[in-house]
Amino acid sequence: MNPDIQDRTDLLSLIESFYEKLLKDPDMAPIFLEVAKIDVDEHFPILVDFWESVLFHTAIYKGNAMTPHLQLHDKFPLKKIHFKKWLAFFNLSVDELFSGEKAELIKERAKSIALLMEVKVNNMGLTQ
């Protein structure tokens, strides 16, 4: 049985595993590499801050996670398949590394976030 998520180090391991999957996927990689042009060295600490705030209520993340995703959608229309794959890769990464209360909670929160973002971009005219 895998350990539960305990801290920032665990969250970084999760993010690294998750992005390894995303960046190999032909539907997802172009969004992150060509459209958003993420720099993982800059992006990963922000993601760890976000998930630490979500999971451990630290309030370390001070940004607005929705805004950059809505801006991304303006450049590259996000579709149902993108949200589905994002969540599947996220859950797979969690399940490969962790189990327990926090692992289940982060998957629950990821599902809620994906659904909320999908609804928001749908309201912007997303085509299914």
N, C-alpha and C positions, 0 to 999 in steps of 0.2 A: 504494500500500500504506500502510495506517495505521501509526502508531508503536505500540510496545508500551507497556504500563503501566509508568511509571517511578517515580511518587511519589504523595503525598497529593493533589496538585492533579489528577492524572489520576483518582484514585479518586473525588474529589468530582465531577468531570465525569461519571463513570460513574454514580454514585448519582443525580445530578440527571436524567440521561437516563432511567435506569431508573424513577425515581419519576414522571417526567412520563408515562410509559406506564401505570404502575400506576394512577395517580390519574385517568386518563381511562377506565379499563376499568370497565364496569358491575358486574362480579362482584367486582372487587378494591377499587375506591375506597371502598365502604361499610365494608369491614373496616378500612382505614387511617384514614379520616376520621371515621366515626361510632362505630365500636366501640373501636379503639385510640386514636382522637383524637390522632394524632401531630401534633406541632409540628415542621415540617421544620427550623426553625432550631436546635432542640434535638437532633433525631433524626439529622440528617445527619452532624454531627461524630462522633457515637457510631458510626455505620455506617462512616465512614472509618477510625476507630480499629480497628474490628473487622476490616475488610478489609485494612488495613495490617498488622495482626498476623498474619492468615492468609497473606497473600501475601509479606510481607517479613520475617516472624518478629521483629517489633519488640517484641512483648509489651506494646504500649501499651494494648490493650483489657483491662480488668480485670473486666468483667462476666461474667454467665452468659447467653449468648444463648438458651439453651433455655427458661429459666424464664418470661420474658415471653411467649413464644410458646405455652407450655402454658397460661398464665393467659388469654391471648387465646382459645385454643380453648375454655376453660371458658365464656367469654361468647358466642362465636360459633363453632360447630363448623366446623372447617376440613376441607374435602373434597379429594379427589384433584384436582379441577379447579383448585382454588386453588394447589396446589403446582405443577401443570403450567403454569399461566399465569405464576406467579411465575418459574419457571425459564426459560420461553420469553422473557419480557420481559427478564430479566437477560441471557440469552445474546444476544438481539437488540441490546441496548444495548452489550454488549462488542464484538460484531462490527461495529457501526456506527462505533465510535470507535477500536478497537485491533486489532492483530494481533501475534502473536509468542508467545514462551514464557510470559510472565506472563499474557497474555490467555487462552491455553489453560488455564493452571493455575487462574486464577480461575473459569473456567467449570467445570472439573473439581471444584473445591472447592464451588462453588455447588450442583452436582448432588449431591454427597455430603451437604451440609448439608440440602438439600431432602428427600432420601431419609430421612435420619436423623430429621428433624422429622416427616415423614409417618409413619414407623414409630412414633415416640413417641406421636403423637396417636392413631394406630390402636390402640395399647395402652390408650388411655383410652376406647375405644368409638367410634371414628370410623366413620361410615357412608359407604360408598363410593357 
